[in-house]
C-alpha cells in the first residue's frame, strides 16, 4: 500500500488542496491520500481557526473522492507536531509505504518546523509546485540542506519505494488559491 500524507489546517479547504492531492496520487502512483487535518498549526496564529469537525466536514464535501480520506488523527492521538504524527504512523503501519506531500510554499519554511530533519528521514517527500513558489522554494534552507537527496521528477512514480531521505519536486499545479488568503477574505467580509 502506498499512501500520501497531506497535512494542514485546511481552513478553508479549497480546490488547490484537491488538485495537489490528485496530481500527487497520479504522478506518485499512490493508492490513497490521507488529509491530516491539524487541530492547530504551532507556526500560525490559530485564534480565528474554525473547529476541526467543521473543517473536516467541509474537506470531505470538497474532496468527494473514493481514495482521499480526511482524518483528524492528530486530535485523536494527541500530537502537536508533524514529526510526532508521522512517527506514530510509521510505527503503527509497518507495511505501508508513506510519502509526505507538501506544497512548495511549505518547503520554503520547512526548516522552521519542529524536527524537520526527522521528518525528512522518516519517509520520502513530494513537493507540489505552487504559483510563485517554484522560484524560491528550492532555494530555501531546508531544500538546500536536502539537495543531495532530491530525485529527478521522472522518478516520481517510484518515490514511495525509496528509503528516506528522498524527495521530488512535482511541477504542473499552478493554482493561486491559498487558505491564508481565503481566511483573510472571510475576516474582511
C-alpha positions in Angstrom: 0.0 0.0 0.0 1.3 3.4 -1.0 -0.3 6.3 0.9 0.3 10.0 0.5 0.0 12.1 3.7 -1.0 15.7 3.1 -1.2 17.8 6.3 -2.5 21.2 7.2 -5.3 23.3 8.8 -7.4 23.2 5.7 -9.2 26.4 6.8 -10.8 26.5 4.5 -10.2 23.5 2.2 -10.1 24.6 -1.4 -9.7 23.3 -4.9 -5.9 23.6 -4.8 -5.8 21.1 -2.0 -7.8 18.7 -4.1 -5.7 19.5 -7.2 -2.4 18.9 -5.3 -3.8 15.6 -4.0 -4.9 14.3 -7.4 -1.7 15.4 -9.0 0.4 13.6 -6.3 -1.8 10.5 -6.4 -1.4 10.2 -10.2 2.3 11.2 -10.5 3.5 9.2 -7.4 1.2 6.2 -8.2 -0.4 6.3 -4.8 -3.1 4.0 -3.7 -4.6 6.6 -1.3 -4.2 10.1 0.0 -4.8 11.0 3.7 -5.5 14.6 4.6 -4.1 15.0 8.1 -6.1 18.0 9.4 -4.3 19.6 12.4 -6.2 20.9 15.3 -3.8 23.9 15.1 -0.5 24.8 13.4 2.1 25.7 16.0 3.7 28.2 13.5 0.5 30.1 12.8 -2.0 32.2 14.7 -4.9 29.9 15.4 -7.2 32.3 17.1 -9.6 32.5 14.1 -9.4 28.8 13.2 -12.8 27.1 12.7 -13.5 24.0 14.7 -11.8 20.8 13.5 -15.1 19.0 12.9 -16.4 21.8 10.7 -13.2 21.9 8.7 -13.3 18.1 8.3 -16.9 18.1 7.1 -16.0 20.9 4.5 -13.0 18.9 3.4 -14.9 15.7 2.9 -17.5 17.6 0.9 -14.8 19.1 -1.3 -12.7 16.0 -1.8 -15.6 13.7 -2.7 -13.0 11.2 -3.9 -13.1 7.5 -3.0 -9.3 7.4 -2.4 -8.9 10.6 -0.4 -9.5 10.1 3.3 -10.0 13.1 5.6 -8.7 12.5 9.1 -8.3 14.3 12.4 -5.7 11.8 13.5 -3.6 14.4 15.4 -6.5 15.2 17.7 -7.2 11.5 18.3 -3.6 10.6 19.1 -2.9 14.0 20.8 0.1 15.1 18.8 1.0 18.7 18.1 3.9 18.3 15.7 4.0 16.7 12.2 7.1 14.7 13.2 5.3 13.0 16.1 2.3 12.2 13.9 4.4 10.7 11.2 6.5 8.6 13.6 3.2 7.3 15.1 2.0 6.2 11.6 5.3 4.6 10.7 5.3 2.6 13.9 1.6 1.6 13.6 1.7 0.7 9.8 5.0 -1.1 9.1 3.9 -2.5 5.8 2.7 0.9 4.3 5.0 3.0 2.1 4.1 6.5 3.1 5.0 9.7 1.2 4.8 13.1 2.9 3.2 15.6 0.4 3.5 19.3 0.9 3.1 22.5 -1.2 6.1 24.3 -2.4 5.3 27.2 0.0 5.8 24.9 2.9 9.2 23.8 1.6 10.4 27.3 1.9 9.6 27.4 5.6 10.2 23.7 6.3 13.4 24.5 8.3 11.2 26.2 10.9 9.1 23.0 11.5 9.8 21.1 14.7 12.3 18.3 14.0 12.1 18.9 10.2 15.2 16.7 9.6 13.5 13.8 11.4 10.5 14.3 9.1 12.9 14.1 6.1 14.4 10.9 7.5 11.1 9.2 8.2 9.6 8.9 4.7 10.1 10.2 1.1 8.6 13.6 0.4 6.9 15.1 -2.6 6.7 18.9 -3.0 3.9 20.1 -5.2 4.6 23.3 -7.2 2.5 26.4 -6.3 2.0 29.6 -8.1 5.0 31.8 -7.5 6.6 29.3 -5.2 8.9 27.5 -7.7 11.1 30.5 -7.9 12.1 30.5 -4.3 11.1 27.2 -2.6 14.1 25.1 -3.8 16.4 27.9 -2.7 15.3 27.7 0.9 17.4 26.5 3.8 15.8 23.0 4.1 15.7 22.4 0.3 19.4 23.3 0.2 20.2 21.0 3.1 18.3 18.2 1.4 19.5 18.9 -2.1 21.6 15.8 -2.5 18.5 13.6 -1.8 16.4 15.3 -4.5 15.4 12.9 -7.2 14.7 13.8 -10.8 11.0 14.3 -11.4 10.9 11.4 -13.9 11.4 9.1 -10.9 8.2 10.3 -9.2 6.3 7.1 -9.8 9.0 5.2 -7.8 9.4 7.7 -4.9 7.3 5.6 -2.4 9.8 2.8 -2.9 12.8 4.9 -1.9 14.2 5.0 1.6 14.2 8.4 3.2 15.7 10.9 2.9 14.4 11.2 -0.7 12.3 13.9 -2.3 10.9 15.0 -5.6 9.5 18.3 -6.9 6.3 17.9 -8.9 5.7 20.6 -11.4 2.3 21.2 -13.0 -0.1 22.7 -10.4 -0.2 26.5 -10.6 -3.2 27.4 -8.6 -3.2 30.8 -6.9 -5.6 29.5 -4.2 -4.4 29.8 -0.6 -6.2 29.1 2.7 -4.4 32.1 4.2 -5.8 34.4 1.6 -9.3 32.9 1.8 -9.3 33.3 5.6 -8.3 37.0 5.2 -11.3 37.4 2.8 -13.5 35.8 5.4 -12.4 38.1 8.1 -12.9 41.2 5.9 -16.4 40.2 5.0 
